[in-house]
Amino acid sequence: MLVCYFDNTVGRPHISAMLNALSLLIGLVALPFALVGIIPFPFVPLINWIAFPIALTGTVVGMLSRGTAGRNLNLLLLIVSGVRLMLTGGFI
């Protein structure tokens, strides 16, 4: 029997599916913060400092799963909130 040492879900496909669902759930929690953080009013973009670490956590969880939906959602949120923070210098 060939064993893959890099795949931590061999023989446990339900864990991989649950990690993808968890990653999607984390992304759905970060989504409202990222969308509100786009608004260009003073101090509202600071909400991106909340969205960025949540999306980063979701991306890491999504990388551990075999599914790609959760990982891709969180990567999109990372890009949106990260670019918004970069353009404004992290403040306003």
N, C-alpha and C positions, 0 to 999 in steps of 0.2 A: 504494500500500500504506500503510495506516494503522499507524503505529508508536506504541506506548504507552511513554512515557519513564519512567513510574513503576513499570512491571512489569519487573523485572530478569530474568524467566525466559521472555521471549518467544522462541519458537523452541527453548527448552531445557526441556521439561516434566519431564525426568528429574531435573534438578537440584532442582526444586521438590519432587518426591516424595522425594528423598533428604534434603532439609532437614526434611521432616516426619518421616521415619523417625529422623533424628538427634535431633530434638526429643523424640520419644517415648523414645528411648534415654536421653537426658539426664534426662527425667522419671522413668524407671524407676530410675535411679541415685539420684535425690533422694528417691524415695518411702520407702525404708527409714529414711533419716535423719529425715524428717518424721514418720513413724509412731512411731519411738522417742522423738522429741522431745516427743510429747504426754504421755508418762508423767510424772506429777507428783512423782517422787522428786527429792531435791536434786541439782542439777547436771546431771541428765539433759536438761532442756530447753535447755541450752546447745548441744546438737546441732543445734538449729534454726538456729544461726548458720552451720552447714555447709550445711544444706538450702536456706536462703534464696538464697544466691548461685548455687547450682547450678540451682535452679528459675528464677531470673531469667535466667540464660544460656539455658536451654531455652526460655523464653518469647520471648526475642529471636530465637532461631533459628526458633521456630515462627511468628513473625510474618513472617519472610521467605519462608515456604512458602505454597503455596495451600491445603494441607490444614489442618484445624483441630484434629485430635485431639491432636497434640503440644502445641500452644499451650494448649488447654483443660486438659490434664492439668497442665501447669506452672503455669497460673494458679491452679488449685485448690490445688496445693502451696504456692504463694506466699501464698495467703489463709490456709491452715491454719498454716503456720509463722510468718507475719507476725502473725496474731492472737495466737498463743501467745506470741510475743516481746513483743507490745504489752501483753498482760494481766499478764505477769510483770515488766515493766520491763526486759526483755532479760537478766535474770540467772537466777533460779531459777523 
